[in-house]
Amino acid sequence: MRKPVCLLILCLVLAAGCGLSVEVFVPIRPVPEVKYVVTLFEFEDLNHSRTIPEIRRAAVDEVQTYYDEVSYGRIRVRGTIIERWIRIPIKVKKLGIFYYNYDRDDMLRIDMRTCAIIDELIGDSEYSIRFAVYAGQIWGHAREENRTAFISEFRDASVYAHELGHLLGLPDLYSYELAAEGRYPNIYLGQWDLMSASWQLVHFCSWSKLRLGWINEEQVVDVTQKHERPFIIDAIENKSAKILLVRVPLSENEAYYVEVRARLGLDAKLDRFVRMGVLILFVNEALSPENGKVVAMDSHPNSARMAPQMELFDAPFSIGRGEVVAYIDRARNLSIIVLAKIGHSYKIMLGDAATGNKAIEANTIILKAEDAVAKAEREQRLKGLGEARSQLVKAKADYNESRFPDAITSAKAAIDLADAATGTTSESITATPTMATTSRAAETTATPSPSPSAVAPTTMALAILIAAGAFIILRKSKKKIPM
């Protein structure tokens, strides 16, 4: 067996030496495919309202596009719709099937009739899941034994995608108890996972994607030591991400999952009040999903008491004005700190509680320094302000490298210098743009003033052109004088 292999290697080496391009066939792993069928039903006293093209768009087209994106192309879902409405000879308007606590006997009787019809329609065709679309506002539900989900005709693509998530192995991530009471049930994750928020197409969180095998081992970093080197985490929406998850094991069942959310792809359509940044999840595998197996840590707790559906809009941690830069778990003496935003990625580090406190203090004082510099600029107190700007730049650089005490010192110096800045003379005003441009070199580009060495050749060239023009005019006038 060795001889053919050696000959192959020799041929490849010779071909490369001769400058020939050699294409080596690498087998491509097939993408798993999930097939489902969509059937449409109305009733003796309840006709459908939506058209078949409308339902096809939601149940097939948008669902396929959704899974292509959120799985990074690692799964392919393909739906087939039977394009006709089938009438079931049952009157339903007076039945208790239009709300969460529906009459289970009435619903079972309708569902069994529906499943029998679907069996006749598709025969032995292999579909992983079957969708029965009911006319009207019948409450959605599923029967695992029949591999069938029953959905109102008015539901959007997010509901179909949510039910397919169950088929793939994901549980509901909201409170059944609160839902039964008619209260807002999405208290654990809000809109940060489709299995929590089935009202809108959003990306799954890192816990769900890891469970489905859509995050590779190389894209996960397990951190067991505090003060370990910083990590740059890419957005969960980024198909070509290097690191998607930093996992912090706490015990056999507990861990923090640290991910980044950005306005990319489907998540760009999230409510405009939703903040993006570093999303920290607390995972307790000992709990059931409907009782808080996965919970988002809220950077701004109790920020929407009157609107519980918005409570986790501002859950992510970030850097800058109005943001919380560190999550602190005082019971475990642990902090997760945001150091910098790099495009749609974030640089983070782990530390103890004291380090997290220093990071928060540094960010707060840097913001005060920005305000002090901005105030001096508005008041035209420019003399001495260049040094204040330099100290502010240094403070931000120190913060980004987790040198929090140095960042605090530099930021305080920037505040003192900005407060001490005075009005300027005409000479100092001329010099200010150069200093400002130097301290903000990454943001702006100054237009340089022409130097004397550049002005002299220009003036000389202009003088020569004027002289030449005068000489030509003089010669022409001499030719017209009669001899």
BELMO-V638983 format. One record per residue. SS is DSSP state (H for helix, E for strand, - for the rest). NEAR is the number of other ideal C-beta (glycine too) atoms within 8 Angstrom. Layout:
BEGIN
[[SS,NEAR] [SS,NEAR]]
END
This chain:
BEGIN
[[-,4] [H,5] [H,6] [H,7] [H,8] [H,8] [H,8] [H,8] [H,8] [H,8] [H,8] [H,10] [H,8] [H,8] [H,9] [H,9] [H,6] [-,6] [-,4] [-,6] [-,3] [-,7] [-,4] [-,5] [-,4] [-,4] [-,4] [-,4] [-,4] [-,4] [-,8] [E,7] [E,8] [E,13] [E,11] [E,15] [E,14] [E,14] [E,15] [E,14] [E,14] [E,12] [E,14] [-,9] [-,6] [E,9] [-,6] [-,8] [-,7] [-,7] [-,5] [H,10] [H,6] [H,8] [H,14] [H,12] [H,10] [H,13] [H,13] [H,12] [H,8] [H,11] [H,15] [H,12] [H,8] [H,12] [H,13] [H,9] [H,12] [H,12] [-,10] [-,7] [-,7] [-,8] [E,13] [E,10] [E,12] [E,9] [E,12] [E,10] [E,13] [E,9] [E,5] [E,6] [E,9] [E,9] [E,8] [E,12] [-,4] [-,9] [-,8] [-,13] [-,6] [-,4] [-,10] [-,7] [-,11] [-,9] [-,6] [-,7] [-,4] [-,12] [-,8] [H,6] [H,6] [H,11] [H,12] [H,8] [H,9] [H,13] [H,13] [H,8] [H,10] [H,14] [H,12] [H,8] [H,12] [H,13] [H,8] [H,6] [H,8] [H,9] [-,6] [-,4] [-,6] [-,5] [-,11] [-,8] [E,12] [E,13] [E,15] [E,14] [E,13] [E,12] [-,13] [-,11] [-,6] [-,11] [-,11] [-,10] [E,8] [E,9] [E,10] [H,5] [H,4] [H,8] [-,10] [E,14] [E,13] [E,13] [E,13] [E,11] [-,13] [-,6] [-,10] [-,9] [H,12] [H,14] [H,11] [H,14] [H,13] [H,11] [H,13] [H,14] [H,12] [H,12] [H,11] [H,9] [-,6] [-,10] [-,8] [-,9] [-,13] [-,14] [-,12] [H,9] [H,8] [H,11] [H,11] [H,8] [-,6] [-,5] [-,6] [-,7] [-,10] [-,12] [-,10] [-,12] [-,17] [-,14] [-,13] [-,13] [-,14] [-,15] [-,15] [-,14] [-,13] [-,8] [-,5] [-,9] [-,11] [-,13] [-,14] [-,13] [-,15] [H,12] [H,11] [H,14] [H,14] [H,11] [H,8] [-,12] [-,6] [-,11] [-,10] [-,5] [H,4] [H,4] [H,10] [E,13] [E,8] [E,7] [-,10] [-,5] [-,6] [-,7] [-,8] [-,7] [-,4] [-,8] [E,11] [E,11] [E,14] [-,12] [E,11] [-,14] [-,13] [-,12] [-,7] [-,4] [-,10] [-,6] [-,12] [-,13] [E,14] [E,13] [E,12] [E,14] [E,8] [-,7] [-,5] [-,3] [-,6] [E,11] [E,9] [E,12] [E,15] [E,14] [E,14] [E,13] [E,13] [-,11] [-,6] [-,9] [H,7] [H,11] [H,13] [H,7] [H,6] [-,10] [-,6] [-,4] [-,6] [-,9] [-,10] [-,9] [E,14] [E,14] [E,14] [E,12] [E,16] [E,10] [E,12] [E,10] [-,7] [-,5] [-,8] [-,5] [H,10] [H,10] [H,7] [-,8] [-,12] [E,15] [E,11] [E,13] [-,10] [-,10] [-,13] [-,8] [-,5] [-,6] [-,10] [-,10] [-,7] [-,3] [-,7] [H,8] [H,8] [H,9] [-,13] [-,11] [-,13] [-,10] [-,13] [-,11] [E,14] [-,15] [-,9] [-,8] [-,4] [-,3] [-,13] [-,9] [-,11] [E,13] [E,11] [E,9] [E,9] [H,6] [H,4] [H,6] [-,7] [E,12] [E,15] [E,16] [E,14] [E,16] [E,13] [E,8] [E,11] [E,7] [-,4] [-,9] [E,12] [E,14] [E,13] [E,15] [E,13] [E,13] [E,13] [-,10] [H,11] [H,7] [H,13] [H,15] [H,11] [H,11] [H,16] [H,11] [H,10] [H,15] [H,13] [H,8] [H,14] [H,14] [H,10] [H,10] [H,17] [H,9] [H,8] [H,13] [H,14] [H,8] [H,9] [H,14] [H,10] [H,6] [-,6] [-,7] [-,12] [-,13] [E,10] [-,11] [H,16] [H,11] [H,8] [H,18] [H,14] [H,9] [H,14] [H,16] [H,10] [H,10] [H,19] [H,10] [H,8] [H,13] [H,15] [H,9] [-,7] [-,12] [-,8] [H,13] [H,7] [H,10] [H,15] [H,13] [H,9] [H,13] [H,16] [H,10] [H,10] [H,16] [H,13] [H,8] [H,13] [H,14] [H,8] [H,7] [-,12] [E,7] [-,6] [-,11] [-,6] [H,6] [H,6] [H,10] [H,9] [H,7] [H,8] [H,12] [H,8] [H,8] [H,11] [H,11] [H,11] [H,8] [H,11] [-,10] [-,7] [-,3] [-,4] [-,7] [-,4] [-,7] [-,4] [-,4] [-,4] [-,5] [-,6] [H,5] [H,6] [H,8] [H,9] [H,8] [H,8] [H,8] [H,8] [H,8] [H,8] [H,8] [H,8] [H,8] [H,8] [H,8] [H,8] [H,8] [H,8] [H,8] [H,8] [H,8] [H,8] [H,8] [H,8] [H,8] [H,8] [H,7] [H,6] [-,5] [-,6] [-,2] [-,2]]
END
